Amino acid sequence: MATRALPSPASDFQQLVPLAVLLALALLAVLWPAEQSRFPAEWNLGLRQPIDNFQRWVIDNRATHPAFVYFFEPLRNFIDAGLRWTEGV
């Protein structure tokens, strides 16, 4: 007849360490002063307008531009088919 060993307190402590770290990080994120977590102004590269323009262009042209029609759409279909096949296995 085999007997089971009781878990040691050290193994219980090791299981609680990741939870304690996550809790400490969550508390730090909530309690950290807002002024210190503000994005530095000197890091602003002025990319908002070009990125917004590119996003608008993509939305306007994704149904007709050859890059989307002949590359991204088939790539999306291939990935989608692969995921559906994986789900069915």
N, C-alpha and C positions, 0 to 999 in steps of 0.2 A: 504494500500500500504506500503510495507516494504522498508525501506531505508538502504542503505549500509554504513557501517562505513569506513571511509578512514583509510588506514594503518598509524600507528604512526611512527614517525622517529626512535623510539627505536626498533621497529620490523625490520625496514630496516637495522639498525646497526647490529642486532643480525644475520641477514642473511649474512652479509658481513664478520663477524668475522672468520668463517672457511676458507673462501677464502683468507683473509689477513694472517692467520696463515700459510696456505700452501705456499703462495707467500714468506713469510719471511723465511720459511724453505728451499725453493728452492734457494733463494738468499744466504742464509747461506751456503748451500752445494756447490754452485758455487764459492763463494768468500773465503771460508775457506782455509788457507794455506795448501799446500800439505804435508809439513813436519810434521805437527801436526796430520794429518789423516793417517799417515803410520802405518802399523801393527807392534806392538812392537816385537822386535826380541826375547825377552825372552818368548813370548807366542808360539813360534814355537816349536812344540812337535815332529817334524820329522815324521809326519804321511803321507806325500805325497807318498812315495814309497809303504807302505802297502796298502793304499787306491787305488793307481793305479793298484797294483797287484790284489786286490780283484775285481776291475772293470773289468780287463782283464779276470779273472776267470769267472765272471758272464756272460760276453759276449760269452766266449767260451763254457760254459756249460748250458746255459739256455734252450736249446732244449732237453737235455738229462738227466740232473740231476733230481733225484726224487723230490727234494724240489720244483723245478720249475714245473715239469710235473704234480705232484699230489697235489700241494698246491697253488702256485702262479698263475698258468694258470687257474685252475677252479675259483679261487677268482677273477681274472681279468674278466673272462667270466661272472660271477655272477654280478659284478659291472657294466659291460657294458650292460648286459641285463636289469638291474634295471634302468639305465640311459635312455636306449632306450624306456623302458616302460613308464617312467616318461615323456619323450618327447612326446609320443603318447597320453597321457591322456589329 
